[in-house]
Amino acid sequence: MARITEPIERALRRARIAYQGLVSSYDQVQEAARNEQRLFGVGSAVSCRTGILPVLALVGGIYYLTR
């Protein structure tokens, strides 16, 4: 049984680590966006539904470039 489940568990651990890295990157990008908006006086930080798509696009672009 262990021989069968070990590769799956290993893949799940790698996927969890990759997911945690993406969440961390997302948080960093979101914080940078807030800081940039404050710096240039654009307005409030990216929030809820109004600015999530540009942030996700930015995170996706950063992820694509770092791969």
ZAMARGU-4260 file (C-alpha; in steps of 0.2 Angstrom, whole numbers, plus 5000, padded with zeros to 4 digits):
<rodrens>
0) 5000/5000/5000 | 5014/5012/5005 | 5022/5009/4988 | 5007/5014/4979 | 5003/5030/4989
5) 5021/5036/4991 | 5022/5044/4974 | 5005/5052/4976 | 5009/5059/4993 | 5026/5066/4986
10) 5017/5075/4972 | 5004/5082/4984 | 5018/5089/4995 | 5026/5097/4980 | 5010/5104/4974
15) 5006/5111/4992 | 5024/5119/4992 | 5021/5127/4974 | 5004/5133/4980 | 5011/5141/4996
20) 5024/5150/4985 | 5010/5157/4973 | 5000/5163/4988 | 5016/5171/4995 | 5019/5179/4978
25) 5001/5185/4977 | 5003/5193/4994 | 5019/5202/4989 | 5012/5208/4972 | 4996/5214/4981
30) 5006/5224/4994 | 5017/5231/4980 | 5002/5237/4971 | 4995/5245/4987 | 5012/5254/4990
35) 5013/5260/4972 | 4995/5267/4973 | 4999/5276/4989 | 5016/5283/4982 | 5008/5290/4967
40) 4991/5295/4976 | 4980/5285/4964 | 4968/5281/4978 | 4964/5266/4989 | 4972/5250/4988
45) 4967/5236/4976 | 4952/5228/4985 | 4939/5215/4983 | 4931/5214/4966 | 4936/5230/4958
50) 4955/5226/4955 | 4957/5208/4957 | 4958/5204/4939 | 4973/5216/4935 | 4982/5209/4951
55) 4979/5191/4945 | 4985/5195/4928 | 5001/5203/4936 | 5004/5187/4947 | 5001/5176/4932
60) 5014/5186/4922 | 5027/5186/4936 | 5024/5167/4938 | 5026/5165/4919 | 5042/5175/4918
65) 5050/5166/4933 | 5046/5148/4926
</rodrens>
